[in-house]
Amino acid sequence: MKIYTVAVVGCGKGGKGIGGHSIGYAHGMDWKASPRARLVGACDLDAENLGAFCRHFEVPVGRENFLAMLEEVKPEIVSICTYAGTRPSLVEACAKAGVKGIWCEKPFALSMDAARKMVDQCDEYGMKMIVNHCRRPLAIFCRVRDLLCEGKIGEPMFFAGSLENWDQMEWGTHWHDIFRFWAGDQPVTWVMGQARSTGARTGYGHIIEEHSLGYYSFADGTRALLDGGVKFRGDNILSVFGTEGVLHIKRDNHVVLINHEGLLEVSDLGSPHPPAYGSELSLRVPHSLLDWLEGGTEPELSAANALKSTEVYLAVYESAKRGDRIDLPLARQGDFPLNAVAARQKNP
């Protein structure tokens, strides 16, 4: 069994924030637990965070300069856990340094130009990259997709979800990716979006809207709606409305199916949230990259597929910026469109 050398860039503080607010530790825990990987390097601009990470995971080389770290340890795999705006230069550096594979955090990019460039560089240099849409493989979402494929609610008409105090991007990219998964990854044809963003709320290196709505259509006419900011009434996380019934994912992790046969509750499917880092379930994500490197099929978490979920949230913001429907594919987009929305709303 080949053991891959791995480096992590963007360590974070660790502690209670492991996961969403210190994702480098989540990657570190998975790589440390994998018999197919060995952590050999780490990089972070904060010397204290870098030192703590290296001690925690017994990483032999830690550097504040990413290029110096690449040159010194020559990792085969790099986990990119920095904010979205920093990633294009890191991906380019990895490609030119001969890195074989990247496990990149989500959301993928702040503009479609940046996102497409990263995917193009992977193609140019023969580097493989996955994006951490880690909810897609979870049993609860796969079971819903199976029920849809079996026609349990007829033809899907409408996917719906809401995120309390979250946005279309940092968390919303997960739900956009799940909607695409349920729709069979068919193309999204148009997007309409609205956002309240005054610039007062920031995080993860960019402006975050206070409230937003993303509404869009798949090629077969199925629609999707994501409310970023205010949750719906009740205890549903996500819902699917079909021509002959409805499906709800409940906050207690049950799936409720209502159709002409009555009401059915499906339980014991696990949580819609990522499993414990370092567990066998969690390792399925990075191992999908390793399998791909060893000649396996391109995983659903590939950057090329993630590009299409990225396009959805960026089209929501572009629609809010222009005040118009956006027909996909998006044209050139060099800047983060929410910046223009915030500038307009701050200075009407």
C-alpha positions as CSV (number, residue, x, y, z in Angstrom):
1,M,0.0,0.0,0.0
2,K,1.4,3.4,-1.0
3,I,1.7,6.0,1.7
4,Y,1.3,9.5,0.5
5,T,3.2,12.5,2.0
6,V,0.8,15.3,3.0
7,A,1.1,18.9,4.0
8,V,-1.6,21.2,5.4
9,V,-1.8,24.9,4.7
10,G,-4.1,27.0,6.9
11,C,-3.8,25.3,10.4
12,G,-6.1,27.5,12.4
13,K,-6.3,27.7,16.2
14,G,-7.8,24.3,17.0
15,G,-9.5,23.8,20.3
16,K,-13.3,24.0,20.4
17,G,-13.4,25.5,16.9
18,I,-12.3,22.3,15.2
19,G,-14.4,22.0,12.0
20,G,-16.0,25.1,10.6
21,H,-13.7,27.6,12.3
22,S,-10.5,25.6,12.4
23,I,-10.8,23.3,9.5
24,G,-7.1,22.6,9.3
25,Y,-7.4,20.5,12.4
26,A,-10.2,18.5,10.8
27,H,-7.9,17.7,7.8
28,G,-5.1,16.9,10.2
29,M,-7.2,14.5,12.1
30,D,-8.2,12.6,9.0
31,W,-4.7,12.5,7.5
32,K,-3.3,11.4,10.9
33,A,-5.9,8.6,11.1
34,S,-5.3,7.4,7.6
35,P,-3.0,4.4,7.1
36,R,-2.4,5.7,3.5
37,A,-1.0,9.1,4.5
38,R,1.8,10.7,6.5
39,L,1.8,14.3,7.5
40,V,5.2,15.8,6.7
41,G,4.6,19.6,6.5
42,A,2.3,22.5,7.6
43,C,2.1,26.2,6.8
44,D,0.3,29.0,8.5
45,L,1.0,32.8,8.6
46,D,0.5,32.7,12.4
47,A,3.6,31.3,14.1
48,E,1.7,30.4,17.3
49,N,-1.0,28.5,15.4
50,L,1.6,26.8,13.2
51,G,3.6,25.6,16.2
52,A,0.6,24.3,18.0
53,F,-0.6,22.4,15.0
54,C,2.9,20.8,14.4
55,R,3.1,19.7,18.0
56,H,-0.4,18.4,18.1
57,F,0.0,16.2,15.0
58,E,3.8,15.7,15.3
59,V,4.5,17.3,12.0
60,P,8.2,17.6,11.4
61,V,8.3,20.7,9.2
62,G,6.3,23.9,9.8
63,R,6.8,27.1,7.8
64,E,5.1,30.4,7.6
65,N,6.1,30.7,3.9
66,F,4.1,28.3,1.7
67,L,6.6,28.2,-1.2
68,A,9.5,27.5,1.3
69,M,7.5,24.6,2.8
70,L,6.7,23.1,-0.7
71,E,10.3,23.3,-1.6
72,E,11.5,21.7,1.6
73,V,9.1,18.8,2.1
74,K,7.9,18.3,-1.5
75,P,4.5,16.8,-0.5
76,E,2.5,14.7,-2.8
77,I,-0.8,15.9,-1.4
78,V,-1.7,19.3,0.0
79,S,-4.8,20.2,2.1
80,I,-5.8,23.8,1.4
81,C,-7.7,25.1,4.4
82,T,-7.2,28.8,4.0
83,Y,-10.0,31.3,3.1
84,A,-11.5,31.1,-0.4
85,G,-9.8,34.3,-1.7
86,T,-6.3,33.0,-1.0
87,R,-6.6,29.7,-2.9
88,P,-5.8,30.5,-6.6
89,S,-2.2,31.4,-5.9
90,L,-1.8,28.3,-3.6
91,V,-3.2,26.0,-6.3
92,E,-0.9,27.5,-8.9
93,A,2.1,27.0,-6.6
94,C,1.1,23.4,-5.9
95,A,0.8,22.7,-9.6
96,K,4.2,24.2,-10.5
97,A,5.8,22.3,-7.6
98,G,4.6,19.0,-8.9
99,V,2.0,18.2,-6.2
100,K,-0.1,15.3,-7.3
101,G,-3.4,16.0,-5.5
102,I,-5.2,18.7,-3.5
103,W,-8.0,18.4,-0.9
104,C,-9.4,21.9,-1.0
105,E,-11.9,23.4,1.5
106,K,-15.2,24.9,0.5
107,P,-16.5,27.3,-0.5
108,F,-14.3,27.0,-3.6
109,A,-13.8,30.5,-4.9
110,L,-14.9,34.2,-4.7
111,S,-15.3,34.5,-8.5
112,M,-15.9,32.2,-11.5
113,D,-12.7,33.4,-13.1
114,A,-10.7,32.3,-10.1
115,A,-12.6,29.0,-9.9
116,R,-12.2,28.1,-13.6
117,K,-8.5,29.0,-13.5
118,M,-7.9,26.6,-10.6
119,V,-9.7,23.8,-12.5
120,D,-7.8,24.6,-15.7
121,Q,-4.5,24.5,-13.9
122,C,-5.3,21.0,-12.6
123,D,-6.0,19.9,-16.1
124,E,-2.8,21.6,-17.4
125,Y,-0.5,20.0,-14.9
126,G,-2.2,16.7,-14.4
127,M,-3.0,17.5,-10.8
128,K,-6.2,16.1,-9.2
129,M,-8.3,18.1,-6.8
130,I,-11.3,17.4,-4.6
131,V,-13.5,20.0,-2.8
132,N,-14.8,19.3,0.6
133,H,-18.5,19.1,-0.1
134,C,-18.4,16.4,2.6
135,R,-22.2,16.1,3.1
136,R,-22.8,14.6,-0.4
137,P,-21.7,11.1,0.5
138,L,-23.7,10.9,3.8
139,A,-26.2,8.1,4.2
140,I,-29.2,10.5,4.9
141,F,-28.7,12.4,1.6
142,C,-28.0,9.3,-0.4
143,R,-31.2,7.7,1.0
144,V,-33.3,10.7,-0.1
145,R,-31.8,10.5,-3.6
146,D,-32.7,6.8,-3.7
147,L,-36.3,7.6,-2.7
148,L,-36.4,10.2,-5.5
149,C,-35.0,7.8,-8.1
150,E,-37.5,5.2,-7.0
151,G,-40.3,7.7,-7.8
152,K,-41.7,7.7,-4.2
153,I,-43.0,11.2,-4.6
154,G,-43.5,11.2,-8.3
155,E,-41.4,13.7,-10.2
156,P,-39.5,16.2,-8.1
157,M,-40.8,19.7,-8.5
158,F,-39.1,21.8,-5.8
159,F,-36.2,21.6,-3.3
160,A,-36.3,24.0,-0.4
161,G,-34.0,24.8,2.5
162,S,-33.1,27.6,5.0
163,L,-30.1,28.5,7.0
164,E,-30.5,30.5,10.2
165,N,-27.8,33.2,10.4
166,W,-25.8,31.7,7.5
167,D,-25.3,32.6,3.9
168,Q,-25.4,31.3,0.3
169,M,-21.7,30.6,0.3
170,E,-19.9,29.4,3.5
171,W,-22.7,27.0,4.5
172,G,-25.0,27.4,1.5
173,T,-22.6,25.8,-0.9
174,H,-23.3,22.5,0.9
175,W,-27.1,22.8,0.3
176,H,-26.6,23.9,-3.3
177,D,-24.4,20.9,-3.8
178,I,-27.0,18.6,-2.2
179,F,-29.8,20.0,-4.4
180,R,-27.6,19.3,-7.4
181,F,-26.9,15.8,-6.1
182,W,-30.6,15.1,-5.7
183,A,-31.2,16.5,-9.3
184,G,-28.7,14.0,-10.7
185,D,-26.1,16.8,-11.2
186,Q,-28.0,18.0,-14.2
187,P,-27.2,21.6,-15.4
188,V,-28.7,24.6,-13.6
189,T,-30.1,26.8,-16.4
190,W,-31.0,30.1,-14.6
191,V,-30.6,31.7,-11.2
192,M,-32.4,34.6,-9.5
193,G,-31.0,36.0,-6.3
194,Q,-31.6,38.8,-3.8
195,A,-29.4,39.9,-1.0
196,R,-29.2,42.4,1.9
197,S,-25.6,43.1,2.4
198,T,-24.5,46.4,3.9
199,G,-20.9,45.4,4.5
200,A,-21.4,45.4,8.2
201,R,-21.0,41.6,8.4
202,T,-17.7,40.0,7.4
203,G,-15.9,36.7,8.0
204,Y,-13.7,34.2,6.3
205,G,-11.9,36.9,4.5
206,H,-14.9,38.4,2.7
207,I,-18.2,40.3,3.1
208,I,-21.2,38.1,4.2
209,E,-24.8,39.1,3.5
210,E,-27.2,39.6,6.3
211,H,-30.0,37.8,4.4
212,S,-30.3,36.4,0.9
213,L,-32.5,34.2,-1.3
214,G,-31.3,32.0,-4.1
215,Y,-33.9,30.6,-6.5
216,Y,-33.0,28.6,-9.6
217,S,-34.1,26.0,-12.1
218,F,-32.5,22.7,-13.3
219,A,-32.7,21.7,-16.9
220,D,-35.7,19.4,-16.4
221,G,-37.7,22.3,-14.7
222,T,-37.1,21.2,-11.1
223,R,-36.7,24.4,-9.0
224,A,-34.7,25.1,-5.8
225,L,-34.9,27.8,-3.1
226,L,-32.4,28.5,-0.4
227,D,-33.1,31.1,2.3
228,G,-29.7,32.3,3.6
229,G,-30.3,34.0,7.0
230,V,-33.8,33.1,8.3
231,K,-35.0,29.6,8.9
232,F,-38.4,28.3,7.9
233,R,-41.0,27.5,10.5
234,G,-41.0,23.9,11.8
235,D,-38.2,21.4,12.3
236,N,-37.3,20.6,8.7
237,I,-33.7,21.0,7.5
238,L,-34.4,20.4,3.8
239,S,-37.6,19.4,1.9
240,V,-38.5,18.0,-1.5
241,F,-41.9,18.5,-3.0
242,G,-42.9,16.2,-5.8
243,T,-45.9,15.6,-8.1
244,E,-47.1,12.8,-5.8
245,G,-45.8,13.5,-2.4
246,V,-43.2,15.2,-0.2
247,L,-40.0,14.4,1.6
248,H,-38.6,16.2,4.7
249,I,-35.2,15.8,6.4
250,K,-36.0,16.6,10.1
251,R,-33.7,18.1,12.6
252,D,-33.8,14.8,14.6
253,N,-32.1,13.2,11.5
254,H,-35.3,11.3,10.4
255,V,-36.5,11.4,6.9
256,V,-40.3,11.7,6.6
257,L,-42.0,10.6,3.4
258,I,-45.6,11.4,2.7
259,N,-47.3,10.0,-0.5
260,H,-50.5,8.1,-1.5
261,E,-49.4,5.2,0.7
262,G,-49.5,7.4,3.8
263,L,-46.7,8.6,6.1
264,L,-43.4,6.8,6.5
265,E,-40.5,7.7,8.8
266,V,-37.1,6.5,7.9
267,S,-34.6,6.6,10.8
268,D,-31.1,5.4,11.7
269,L,-29.6,7.1,8.7
270,G,-27.1,9.1,10.6
271,S,-26.7,12.8,10.9
272,P,-26.8,15.3,8.0
273,H,-23.6,16.8,9.5
274,P,-20.1,15.4,8.9
275,P,-19.0,12.4,11.0
276,A,-16.3,12.5,13.6
277,Y,-13.0,13.6,12.1
278,G,-10.6,10.7,11.8
279,S,-13.4,8.1,11.7
280,E,-13.9,5.6,9.0
281,L,-16.8,7.6,7.6
282,S,-14.8,10.8,7.6
283,L,-11.9,9.2,5.8
284,R,-14.0,8.4,2.8
285,V,-13.5,12.0,1.6
286,P,-9.7,12.1,1.4
287,H,-9.5,8.5,0.4
288,S,-11.6,9.3,-2.6
289,L,-8.7,11.5,-3.8
290,L,-6.2,8.8,-3.1
291,D,-8.3,6.3,-5.0
292,W,-8.5,8.7,-7.9
293,L,-4.7,9.2,-7.9
294,E,-4.3,5.4,-8.1
295,G,-6.4,5.1,-11.3
296,G,-10.0,5.1,-9.8
297,T,-12.9,7.0,-11.3
298,E,-13.2,10.7,-10.9
299,P,-15.1,11.2,-7.6
300,E,-18.3,13.4,-7.3
301,L,-16.3,15.7,-5.0
302,S,-13.9,16.6,-7.8
303,A,-13.1,20.3,-8.4
304,A,-14.7,20.1,-11.8
305,N,-18.1,19.1,-10.3
306,A,-17.7,21.5,-7.4
307,L,-17.2,24.2,-9.9
308,K,-20.9,23.8,-10.8
309,S,-22.1,24.2,-7.2
310,T,-19.8,27.3,-6.9
311,E,-21.4,28.8,-10.0
312,V,-24.8,28.6,-8.3
313,Y,-23.9,30.7,-5.2
314,L,-21.9,33.1,-7.3
315,A,-24.8,33.5,-9.7
316,V,-27.1,34.3,-6.8
317,Y,-24.8,37.1,-5.8
318,E,-24.4,38.2,-9.4
319,S,-28.2,38.3,-9.8
320,A,-28.5,40.5,-6.7
321,K,-25.8,42.7,-8.1
322,R,-27.4,43.2,-11.5
323,G,-31.1,43.0,-10.4
324,D,-31.7,40.5,-13.1
325,R,-32.0,36.8,-13.8
326,I,-28.7,35.1,-14.6
327,D,-28.7,32.6,-17.4
328,L,-25.9,30.0,-17.0
329,P,-23.1,29.4,-17.7
330,L,-21.9,32.6,-16.1
331,A,-19.7,34.8,-18.3
332,R,-16.4,36.3,-17.1
333,Q,-16.6,37.2,-13.4
334,G,-13.4,38.7,-12.0
335,D,-14.6,40.2,-8.8
336,F,-16.7,38.9,-5.8
337,P,-20.2,40.3,-6.8
338,L,-21.3,40.7,-3.2
339,N,-18.8,43.6,-2.8
340,A,-20.8,45.6,-5.3
341,V,-24.1,44.8,-3.6
342,A,-22.6,46.0,-0.3
343,A,-21.2,49.2,-1.8
344,R,-24.6,50.0,-3.3
345,Q,-26.6,49.3,-0.1
346,K,-24.1,51.1,2.1
347,N,-24.3,54.2,0.0
348,P,-27.7,54.2,-1.8
